Amino acid sequence: MICSCDMIMQRVRAIITNDKFLLTIKRLKDGEIYWVFPGGGVGDGENHEQALMRECLEELGVEVKVRKLFHEDFFGNREFGKQKEFFYLCKIVGGKLGTGAGQEWQENSKCEGTREIQWLEIAKLDDFDLRPKVLKDKILSL
């Protein structure tokens, strides 16, 4: 028998760049301001590419082409349990940025905190609390 506490949730994240800028989501939650990569959980029956395409459409309003795996990260905490995140380099190929209609973007959302799509200048990433922190140096080397 498998205990649900031993399950590892898989999440996918998009790394989208445009010349000298990185597409992020600015979060304000519990008094903290930080920036994250768009993405989310892999649903039942989805592969990573399908999940990432769905998440980018929901969160950003854009269609993406998933190019290649860039980084893997594993972590665990009390709120979300064990998670493995897969970060993929992606390119916007359609849609309109800022038109995402996922539940976290709705005014009556039960999701905590606020979200705002932001392009960050890659050369100035050290000025921002980009999470996970380990990706800053890797992105600076792109």
Residue pairs with C-beta under 8 A, 6 or more apart in sequence:
5 81
6 82
7 81
7 82
8 74
8 81
8 82
8 83
8 84
9 41
9 42
9 80
9 81
9 82
9 83
9 84
10 41
10 42
10 48
10 83
10 84
10 85
10 86
11 39
11 40
11 41
11 42
11 83
11 84
11 85
11 86
12 39
12 40
12 42
12 48
12 51
12 52
12 55
12 85
12 86
12 87
12 88
13 36
13 37
13 38
13 39
13 52
13 85
13 86
13 87
13 88
14 23
14 37
14 38
14 39
14 52
14 55
14 56
14 64
14 66
14 87
14 88
14 90
15 22
15 37
15 70
15 87
15 88
15 89
15 90
15 135
15 139
16 22
16 23
16 38
16 64
16 90
16 91
16 92
17 23
17 89
17 122
17 139
17 142
18 92
18 119
20 121
20 122
20 123
21 119
21 120
21 121
21 122
22 119
22 120
22 121
22 122
22 125
22 139
23 38
23 60
23 97
23 117
23 118
23 119
24 35
24 36
24 37
24 38
24 117
24 118
24 119
24 120
24 128
24 130
25 35
25 36
25 37
25 38
25 59
25 115
25 116
25 117
25 118
26 33
26 34
26 35
26 115
26 116
26 117
26 118
27 33
27 34
27 35
27 36
27 113
27 114
27 115
28 113
28 114
29 112
29 113
29 114
30 112
30 113
32 129
33 129
34 128
34 129
34 130
34 131
35 118
35 120
35 128
35 129
35 130
35 131
36 130
36 131
37 87
37 135
38 55
38 56
38 59
38 60
39 51
39 52
39 55
39 56
39 59
39 85
40 51
40 55
40 58
40 59
41 51
42 48
42 51
43 51
43 54
46 54
48 66
48 86
48 88
49 66
52 64
52 66
52 88
52 90
53 63
53 64
53 66
55 102
56 62
56 63
56 64
56 90
57 63
57 95
57 100
58 100
58 101
58 102
58 105
59 100
59 102
59 104
59 105
60 95
60 97
60 98
60 99
60 100
60 117
61 95
61 96
61 97
61 98
61 99
61 100
61 101
62 92
62 93
62 94
62 95
62 96
62 97
63 92
63 93
63 94
63 95
64 90
64 91
64 92
64 93
65 90
65 91
65 93
66 88
66 89
66 90
67 88
67 89
67 90
67 91
68 88
68 89
69 86
69 87
69 88
70 87
70 88
70 89
70 138
71 86
71 87
71 134
71 135
71 138
72 84
72 85
72 86
72 87
73 84
73 85
73 87
73 132
73 134
74 82
74 83
74 84
74 85
75 82
75 83
75 85
75 132
76 82
76 83
85 132
87 135
97 117
98 117
103 109
103 110
103 111
104 111
104 115
105 115
120 128
120 130
122 139
122 140
122 142
123 140
125 136
125 139
125 140
126 136
130 136
